[in-house]
Amino acid sequence: IPCVIEEMKLDLVSPDLKMEAGVELSELVGDATAQYFSYDGLCVLTRAYVNKPGIADSMCAKLDAAEDAEQRGNHAAKRGALHAYENQVNAQSDKALTARRATALIAIARTLEP
């Protein structure tokens, strides 16, 4: 996601540090995208991006509700919980998190929609 790379300013890191912090493809186990493109991964990223723990808890509760609805096969409830998450992220943009981070969270959340 370009906005995540720009936010983290990875292009400003020295080549030596990039080599130290790098991860080889062979070190990844399973689906590397699942780290963020899952309910748990998005919750972890939400907690890292949102600077108010209570708000992050509320956002993660919506992700939990979406996952529970998916497991029950209730696509309407899943969609509703994900939209509630997106609405809260939008409401907290430039408050509890930067607009750029809000955009990244919403983009990832949309990959979880049915």
VENMO-V306424 format. One record per backbone hydrogen bond with DSSP energy under -1.0 kcal/mol. CO is the residue of the C=O (numbers start at 1). NH is the residue of the N-H. E is the energy in kcal/mol with one decimal. If there is no record, write none. Layout:
co={CO | CO}
nh={NH | NH}
e={E | E}
This chain:
co={1 | 2 | 3 | 4 | 5 | 9 | 10 | 14 | 15 | 16 | 17 | 18 | 24 | 25 | 31 | 32 | 33 | 33 | 36 | 38 | 39 | 40 | 41 | 42 | 43 | 44 | 45 | 46 | 52 | 53 | 54 | 55 | 56 | 57 | 58 | 59 | 60 | 61 | 62 | 63 | 64 | 65 | 66 | 67 | 68 | 69 | 73 | 74 | 75 | 76 | 77 | 78 | 79 | 80 | 81 | 82 | 83 | 84 | 85 | 86 | 87 | 88 | 92 | 92 | 92 | 96 | 97 | 98 | 99 | 100 | 101 | 102 | 103 | 104 | 105 | 106 | 108 | 109}
nh={5 | 6 | 7 | 8 | 10 | 12 | 13 | 18 | 19 | 20 | 21 | 22 | 27 | 28 | 34 | 35 | 36 | 37 | 38 | 42 | 43 | 44 | 45 | 46 | 47 | 48 | 49 | 50 | 56 | 57 | 58 | 59 | 60 | 61 | 62 | 63 | 64 | 65 | 66 | 67 | 68 | 69 | 70 | 71 | 72 | 74 | 75 | 78 | 79 | 80 | 81 | 82 | 83 | 84 | 85 | 86 | 87 | 88 | 89 | 90 | 91 | 92 | 95 | 96 | 97 | 51 | 94 | 102 | 103 | 104 | 105 | 106 | 107 | 108 | 109 | 110 | 111 | 112}
e={-1.8 | -2.7 | -2.2 | -2.3 | -1.4 | -1.6 | -1.2 | -2.4 | -1.9 | -1.7 | -2.7 | -1.1 | -1.9 | -1.2 | -1.0 | -1.0 | -1.4 | -3.1 | -1.3 | -2.6 | -2.1 | -2.3 | -2.3 | -2.5 | -2.6 | -1.7 | -2.1 | -2.8 | -2.2 | -2.6 | -1.9 | -2.3 | -2.7 | -2.1 | -1.4 | -1.6 | -2.5 | -2.2 | -2.1 | -2.3 | -2.7 | -2.4 | -2.2 | -2.3 | -1.5 | -2.6 | -1.2 | -2.0 | -2.6 | -2.2 | -2.5 | -2.4 | -2.4 | -2.1 | -2.1 | -2.5 | -2.7 | -2.2 | -2.6 | -2.8 | -2.3 | -1.7 | -2.4 | -1.1 | -1.4 | -2.9 | -2.5 | -2.3 | -2.3 | -1.7 | -2.5 | -2.4 | -2.3 | -2.1 | -2.6 | -2.2 | -1.2 | -1.6}
